Amino acid sequence: MTILATAADPLVARPRAERPAYATGMLLDAQDFSDEQTYHRGRLARALAFAAGGGTLAGLQVSHQPQTATQAEEVLVAPGLAVDRLGRLVELPRPACRGLVDWYADLLAQEGGDILGESAYDNLAVFLSPRLLNPPAPATPPVLPARAVIADVFLRFAQCAVGLTPSFASGPFDALNAVSISRIRDAYELLLVPRPGLSGRQLGLPVLSATDSVLASATSTADERRNALQDAVFGAYPPNGTGSGGNAPLQPAAEHPADFDTSAIFLARVLIPVDAANPPVRTAEAPLVDNYARRFLPALALLAHAATR
């Protein structure tokens, strides 16, 4: 299968809610049927984007798998389902992995491993989720390495061309054996991204909104939770009304690196222990995975504490 370009999906442009109108005797072409699909896909994605937002719906737990006699060291993502920031469903029907040894070696070979040195930190607790640092009993807090390269696991929507079928030649071609793609499969791309430039002000993690903070608080009253929920609904739609069909690019979220797909879903943070050399060299300590900084959907705080009465 071949992954199609990101811009090949018409939903990236957040198209207007316009569907084809048909009449007897009207001539139709492939674009009309494509527009019909785009309308229905766009409406569903629009609803999911506002009802849930980008995040994990089910599964997708990330873990570190050490090297064995039959398997290379890797970061493993369990099967699951997510919604990206455009409202598109992204599903892993089976486990997916990213090899750590070759990933680290590739970055080490690029510009002398500068990106690894820039992504290595020694004050690691500030870049991790509260649950990892203070897990529920009987689990105990993890022992953090003295220094580690920080890399984040992202999941993004991808389209794959599947199968070919005979068709008329398109473009400046004259052929009797032309073929076209017969199916486009909704797929995914798994990315492990080093994170240079993090600081106490820029953690590179999803940000908990003010509404989520109120809903998740054990001390919030029913009135406060109701008010926060209602205010969140009022503030969810862009005030200038350009949320659809405005050709405005999707702005990056707090977790997105520079020049990155802004619809990608943050899954987990991986700490790869290294020494103080430059470029850093991996130590014998096992990588540590933080699964708890992601957005969980539906919002657990909403289900647990929201009151609408």
LINUR-V115666 format. One line per field, one symbol per residue. psi: psi as a letter, one per 20 degrees, with the letter a starting at -180 (. if undefined). burial: b if it has 24 or more other ideal C-beta (glycine too) atoms within 12 Angstrom, else e. A space follows every 10 residues. Layout:
# LINUR-V115666
psi: ???
burial: ???
This chain:
# LINUR-V115666
psi: qppqqgihoi ihjmqqmpqq pqqpippqah hghghgghgg ghgghgghhh hhrpapgqbk pprporpahi pqprpppqqa prpriijppo poirqqroph ghgghghhio ljkhhghijp qimhhhjrqh hhhmqqqjqq qqoqqhqqpp qqpqpqpqpp poqqqqrqqq alqnqikqqr phqoppbrpp popqnrjqrh hnikqqpprh ghgghipiip rhghgggggg hhghjhpphi jkhpjijpqo qqrhiprqlq oiiqppgrpp poprajroqq pqaiqqqppo ijirppqqoh hghhippi.
burial: eeeeebeebb bbebbeeeee eeeeeeeeee eeeeeeebbe bbeebbebbe ebbbbbbebb bbbbbeeeee eebbbbbbeb bbbbbbbbbb bbeeebbbeb eebbeebbee eebebbbebb beebbebbbe ebeeeeeeee ebebbebbbb bbbbbbbbbe eeeeeeeeee eeeeeeeeee eeebebbbbb bbbbbbebee eebbbbebee bbebbbeeeb eeeebeebbe ebeeeeeeee eebbeeeeeb eebebbbeeb bbbbbbbbbb bbbbeeeebb ebeeeebbbb bbbbbbbebe bbeebbeee
